Amino acid sequence: MHPKVDEFMRKAKQWQEEMEKLRMILLDCPLTEEFKWWQPVYTFQDNNVAIVSGFKDYCVLSFFKGALLKDEHTVLCKPGANSRAVRMFKFTSVSEIVKMEPILKSYIYEAIELERAGLKINFKEDKELNLPEEFKTRLKEDPALKAAFEALTPGRQRAYNLYFSAPKQSKTREARIEKCTPQILAGKGIKD
């Protein structure tokens, strides 16, 4: 048990009992408890396997390589529409966790076996992003912005593309592009 996780659990304002139960289940498996990103993280041979988090409406047990899990019980969900690797269980009570414990453990052991086998998520990075017209125009007009954007990692490029493409109105897309231009020029991602 990691002392920083002890402190995290003590200070949790909500979902404390649920997260503590998830912690006990995870510690009953051959995982190492660590504290990363201000959350309890469970690793196998120094590889991240799972993370426990509390949100406003629920707490979760997330698997870093959840997309590789078979999900025979179809209980896992994506954290967001554009999530490619993480899959999670959502809970709102300890009784739900207790009821799901055998299934949880089977998924945890499957995730451990994925790590043992060295399997990786195959991120089919889009070599050709479908950029909105407003951003294509801006890149043509500003060679420095184009060079800075192309120097970003594929994940950062994808994040900007998702952000710029989301609005329905052209003026909103243009405003987002304008707002993010200094960050792109500085070589930063949208969330840096």
Number of C-alpha atoms within 10 A of each C-alpha: 11 13 11 16 20 13 10 16 19 12 10 12 9 15 22 17 14 22 24 17 17 24 21 11 17 24 14 10 14 14 21 18 22 19 16 13 7 11 16 21 27 24 18 18 12 11 16 21 22 27 24 21 18 20 10 7 10 15 22 22 23 22 25 20 20 25 19 18 15 12 16 9 8 7 13 21 17 16 16 9 7 9 11 17 17 19 25 21 19 21 20 14 14 17 12 12 20 15 10 14 15 12 16 19 15 12 20 23 16 17 24 22 13 17 19 12 9 9 12 11 13 10 9 7 10 11 7 6 12 12 16 16 14 16 19 12 11 16 16 11 11 10 11 13 19 17 14 17 23 14 14 17 13 15 13 20 20 19 16 20 17 16 15 23 21 12 13 9 9 14 11 14 20 18 12 18 20 13 11 17 16 12 16 24 16 12 19 17 18 14 8 7
